[in-house]
């Protein structure tokens, strides 16, 4: 049985959801961001417990196809950004290929349902990853710019200032830099 779950954004989310299924005695075939395949069909009782416990962990069961597609789009984007290797990424191609649908359809659906464009969602997540890398202090701004696929440090700095309200350097100098969880963007 396929079950779709909203707000799974990282490997820790997978572990938390996997543990939850184990607690309610449901055997899994496969688990990945936003999707769980179970061996058996859940009983109504198991489904209700799952829904309640997922909610307490900040997750949500997806029953609607639109919600599922939006969750898939977010998962693809987050995964690409978290595993960024410096190559220029054509998110439209990756999203379209991953969901096997025309990008224009997916883009319109995302904008209508989320109230933000896919492009703005990507920028926000890239900036959060930049914040993480700045706080980590293992890479300088040039290296971060390259790693995140920006054309230049100036382009990164411009986007960063527009989203965060300060330059990357000013952000880095803060004693307690403010970051957001990627599931709350």
NUFIMI-585735 format. One record per residue: y, z, x of N, C-alpha, C in turn; residue in one letter. Coordinates in pm, whole numbers, padded with zeros to 5 digits, always signed. Atoms other than C-alpha are relative to their C-alpha. Example, Ala and Ser with C-alpha at 12.3 -4.5 7.8 and 13.67 -1.06 7.14 Angstrom:
2
-00119+00000+00089-00450+00780+01230+00120+00000+00090a;-00119-00006-00082-00106+00714+01367+00109+00073-00077s;
END
This chain:
185
-00117+00000+00085+00000+00000+00000+00124+00000+00089x;-00124+00003-00077+00342-00092+00139+00103+00088-00069x;-00105-00087+00050+00616+00166+00102+00122-00023+00088x;-00122+00026-00073+00974+00096+00200+00091+00122-00006x;-00078-00123-00012+01198+00376+00323+00135-00030+00063x;-00137+00019-00047+01574+00376+00371+00038+00108+00100x;-00058-00089-00101+01754+00539+00668-00092+00030+00118x;+00081-00014-00121+01474+00509+00923+00067-00087+00106x;-00080+00076-00096+01677+00410+01227-00041+00017+00146x;+00035-00026-00140+01502+00537+01538-00145+00046+00011x;+00139-00047-00018+01167+00636+01689-00024+00142-00053x;+00017-00135+00054+01226+01000+01588-00018-00004-00152x;+00016+00016+00145+01257+00885+01226-00145-00038-00031x;+00139+00041+00019+00918+00716+01256-00092+00120+00013x;+00084-00120-00019+00765+01037+01392+00011+00097-00117x;-00021-00092+00112+00919+01247+01113-00071-00049-00126x;+00064+00056+00119+00796+01013+00841-00153+00001+00015x;+00144-00003-00027+00452+00985+01002-00056+00141-00024x;+00041-00140+00019+00426+01366+01008-00004+00035-00149x;-00006-00028+00144+00526+01382+00642-00121-00058-00072x;+00117+00062+00062+00251+01138+00540-00127+00079+00037x;+00115-00080-00043+00003+01343+00743-00008+00130-00083x;-00004-00126+00076+00114+01661+00560-00047-00017-00145x;+00044+00020+00139+00046+01506+00218-00134-00075-00006x;+00134+00058-00010-00293+01370+00336-00008-00146-00041x;+00002+00143+00023-00211+01002+00322-00022-00068+00135x;+00032+00069-00124-00371+00786+00591+00082-00127+00014x;-00085+00115-00026-00155+00520+00752-00074-00109+00075x;+00046+00116-00076-00245+00172+00866+00102-00034+00108x;-00107+00047-00087+00093+00103+01023+00130+00066-00045x;-00132-00053+00033+00443+00246+01042+00100-00060+00095x;-00111+00051-00080+00767+00090+01163+00129+00033-00074x;-00128-00032+00063+01135+00124+01086+00009-00058-00140x;-00020+00042+00138+01178+00113+00711-00125-00037-00078x;+00120+00048+00069+00817+00030+00628-00123+00080+00042x;+00124-00073-00024+00491+00223+00595-00111-00071-00077x;+00119+00054+00067+00149+00074+00517-00104+00110-00005x;+00100-00107+00016-00098+00324+00376-00137-00060-00027x;+00137+00043+00026-00475+00298+00353-00025-00001-00151x;+00026-00013+00143-00485+00417-00007+00130-00010-00079x;-00114-00002+00091-00257+00385-00307+00033+00146-00028x;-00041-00138+00025-00055+00702-00358-00016+00036-00147x;+00004-00050+00137-00116+00911-00666+00145+00029-00042x;-00134-00032+00049+00184+00989-00885+00048+00132+00062x;-00032-00128-00060+00174+01345-00750+00043-00017+00146x;-00034+00025-00140+00174+01226-00387+00135-00073+00010x;-00124+00077-00001+00453+00979-00463+00121+00091-00025x;-00111-00091+00033+00674+01249-00619+00027+00098+00115x;-00018-00090-00115+00613+01489-00328+00065-00077+00115x;-00056+00083-00106+00684+01208-00082+00149-00025-00022x;-00140+00028+00033+01008+01118-00258+00087+00123+00024x;-00075-00124-00016+01123+01481-00261+00016+00037+00149x;-00005-00039-00141+01034+01552+00103+00078-00100+00085x;-00080+00100-00072+01180+01224+00228+00148+00028-00022x;-00140-00031+00032+01503+01315+00049+00052+00118+00079x;-00043-00118-00075+01514+01653+00221+00020-00031+00148x;-00016+00041-00140+01488+01474+00557+00109-00107+00018x;-00106+00099-00008+01767+01227+00473-00048-00143-00017x;+00055+00133+00026+01540+00935+00384-00005-00024-00150x;+00005+00034+00141+01500+00752+00056-00102-00111-00022x;+00093+00107+00034+01223+00548-00103+00076-00118-00059x;-00065+00120+00051+01324+00191-00174-00092-00067-00102x;+00078+00066+00105+01204+00044-00501+00054-00139-00029x;-00069+00124+00030+01449-00244-00525-00011-00098+00116x;+00012+00103-00102+01403-00572-00335+00131-00013+00079x;-00130+00009-00068+01776-00585-00256+00015+00112+00102x;-00008-00115-00091+01766-00236-00106-00090-00021+00120x;+00094+00024-00108+01464-00333+00098+00056-00102+00100x;-00055+00102-00089+01632-00646+00237+00117+00055+00081x;-00113-00059-00072+01949-00455+00327-00052+00096+00106x;+00058-00091-00097+01740-00189+00496-00062-00076+00118x;+00056+00082-00107+01557-00459+00693+00110-00056+00090x;-00113+00053-00078+01887-00616+00801+00052+00109+00094x;-00050-00111-00081+02010-00277+00922-00097+00034+00112x;+00100-00032-00102+01684-00209+01106+00000-00102+00113x;-00004+00106-00102+01698-00544+01287+00121+00019+00089x;-00125-00017-00075+02059-00485+01391-00009+00122+00092x;+00007-00124-00077+02003-00127+01504-00098-00014+00116x;+00100+00020-00105+01691-00221+01698+00054-00089+00112x;-00057+00090-00101+01870-00506+01875+00106+00071+00085x;-00106-00070-00073+02167-00286+01968-00057+00110+00088x;+00058-00109-00079+01958+00009+02084-00076-00053+00121x;+00076+00058-00111+01752-00222+02305+00075-00113+00068x;-00085+00104-00057+02044-00434+02423-00024-00013+00150x;+00026+00026-00142+01984-00597+02758+00107-00087+00064x;-00110+00074-00057+02313-00775+02813+00007-00146-00039x;-00002+00139+00042+02219-01111+02668+00083-00015-00125x;-00073+00030+00122+02444-01268+02410-00102-00017-00112x;+00095+00002+00110+02264-01213+02082+00061-00072-00119x;-00041+00067+00123+02291-01446+01785-00064+00078-00115x;+00055-00086+00104+02243-01179+01521-00036-00079-00125x;+00029+00078+00120+02257-01436+01242-00138-00065+00009x;+00131+00063-00018+01954-01618+01386-00113+00103-00004x;+00103-00104-00005+01759-01299+01454-00025+00057-00140x;+00013-00055+00135+01828-01159+01106-00069-00101-00092x;+00057+00105+00083+01748-01489+00936-00149-00020+00030x;+00140+00017-00041+01426-01528+01133-00085+00121-00041x;+00075-00122+00032+01317-01166+01081-00030+00014-00149x;+00018-00014+00145+01363-01179+00704-00046-00130-00066x;+00043+00130+00049+01269-01547+00670+00083-00047-00120x;-00094+00043+00105+01577-01621+00459+00125-00056+00068x;-00125+00055-00050+01902-01811+00501+00100+00112+00027x;-00096-00104-00037+02164-01602+00679+00112+00013-00103x;-00112-00005+00095+02437-01696+00429-00038+00083-00124x;+00050-00080+00113+02226-01546+00145+00001+00149+00035x;+00011-00139-00044+02160-01228+00340+00138+00061+00024x;-00135-00046-00029+02522-01198+00450+00074+00035-00130x;-00065-00023+00129+02649-01227+00093-00058+00124-00068x;+00066-00116+00060+02393-00975-00036+00046+00128+00068x;-00039-00118-00076+02480-00729+00240+00145+00040-00033x;-00142-00027+00028+02856-00758+00179+00021+00057-00140x;-00015-00046+00139+02824-00714-00197-00056+00141-00017x;+00067-00128+00020+02583-00420-00180+00057+00113+00088x;-00045-00102-00095+02727-00238+00125+00152+00014+00008x;-00146-00007-00005+03098-00317+00089+00055-00021+00140x;-00038+00027-00138+03113-00424+00454-00077-00125+00044x;+00071+00119-00048+03023-00746+00632-00105+00040+00105x;+00100-00024-00105+02722-00768+00860+00069+00009+00135x;-00072+00002-00128+02961-00845+01145+00067+00135+00027x;-00064-00131-00017+03156-00522+01088-00104+00110+00022x;+00109-00096-00020+02830-00327+01063-00048-00007+00146x;+00043+00020-00139+02723-00475+01399+00102+00061+00096x;-00105-00053-00088+03057-00389+01561-00002+00153+00000x;+00003-00147+00008+03043-00028+01438-00117+00058+00078x;+00117-00050-00072+02694+00017+01575+00009-00025+00150x;-00019+00024-00143+02779-00144+01905+00094+00103+00060x;-00097-00099-00049+03075+00090+01942-00065+00138+00010x;+00071-00128-00011+02853+00393+01869-00092+00001+00121x;+00086+00009-00118+02613+00272+02138+00087+00010+00126x;-00093-00010-00114+02909+00232+02376+00040+00146+00020x;-00033-00143-00010+03011+00592+02296-00113+00076+00068x;+00118-00065-00059+02658+00706+02379-00006-00027+00150x;+00007+00036-00142+02667+00519+02711+00116+00063+00079x;-00114-00064-00067+03013+00658+02795-00027+00148+00023x;+00029-00143-00010+02903+01015+02727-00111+00024+00102x;+00112-00010-00093+02585+00958+02929+00046-00007+00146x;-00065+00010-00132+02806+00870+03232-00087-00062+00109x;+00083+00064-00102+02538+00664+03406+00047-00141+00031x;-00052+00134-00020+02717+00330+03368+00152+00002-00007x;-00145+00013+00012+03078+00234+03429+00032-00098-00113x;-00042+00083+00113+03278+00038+03171-00040-00146+00018x;+00043+00138-00026+03203-00298+03337-00149-00017-00032x;+00144+00006+00023+02829-00226+03326-00032+00015-00149x;+00020-00018+00144+02850-00107+02965+00035-00129-00074x;-00042+00126+00061+03039-00421+02869-00107-00108+00016x;+00107+00098-00026+02770-00637+03031-00124+00033-00082x;+00121-00043+00070+02485-00435+02881+00008-00028-00151x;-00017+00017+00144+02628-00462+02531+00034-00144-00041x;-00020+00141+00031+02689-00838+02557+00143-00039-00031x;-00141+00036+00021+03069-00832+02548+00042-00105+00102x;-00047+00105-00091+03251-01126+02703+00085+00057+00112x;-00084-00062-00103+03481-00891+02894+00022+00148-00035x;-00035-00141+00022+03585-00528+02936+00118+00007-00097x;-00117+00003+00089+03911-00620+02761-00044-00014-00147x;+00050+00019+00137+03719-00739+02453-00064+00129-00051x;+00062-00128+00037+03510-00420+02448+00107+00104-00028x;-00106-00101+00015+03820-00203+02494+00080-00021-00128x;-00076+00034+00120+04004-00384+02216-00077+00041-00126x;+00081-00040+00117+03718-00338+01966-00014+00151-00007x;+00018-00145-00005+03665+00021+02077+00125+00070-00055x;-00124-00063+00043+04030+00112+02026+00025-00023-00149x;-00019+00032+00141+04039-00062+01688-00087+00090-00089x;+00093-00079+00080+03735+00135+01562+00021+00150+00020x;-00003-00143-00033+03776+00470+01741+00142+00057-00002x;-00138-00047-00001+04155+00488+01767+00047+00044+00137x;-00037-00032-00138+04157+00542+02144-00078-00091+00093x;+00068+00084-00098+04056+00358+02456-00132+00064+00043x;+00124-00058-00052+03708+00401+02607+00026+00106+00107x;-00033-00096-00105+03868+00581+02903+00046+00133-00060x;-00047-00122+00067+04048+00830+02675-00117+00071-00069x;+00117-00058+00064+03726+00882+02481-00087+00074+00101x;+00086-00058-00104+03533+00950+02800+00059+00130+00056x;-00067-00118-00056+03792+01209+02912-00002+00120-00094x;+00005-00112+00094+03750+01419+02596-00105+00101+00042x;+00096-00105-00035+03579+01752+02647-00123-00007-00091x;+00110+00011+00096+03368+01710+02331+00018-00131-00078x;-00017+00130+00067+03357+01338+02242-00070-00002-00136x;+00053+00008+00136+03302+01273+01872-00086-00125-00014x;+00092+00112+00026+03002+01059+01790-00055+00014-00140x;+00060+00001+00133+02843+00960+01462-00147-00035+00013x;+00140+00041+00005+02476+00935+01378-00009-00143-00049x;+00005+00142+00037+02369+00573+01347-00040-00020-00145x;+00035+00013+00140+02232+00638+01001+00117+00027-00093x;-00116-00032+00084+02577+00745+00878+00112-00104+00011x;-00104+00103-00014+02769+00431+00975+00002-00093-00119x;
END
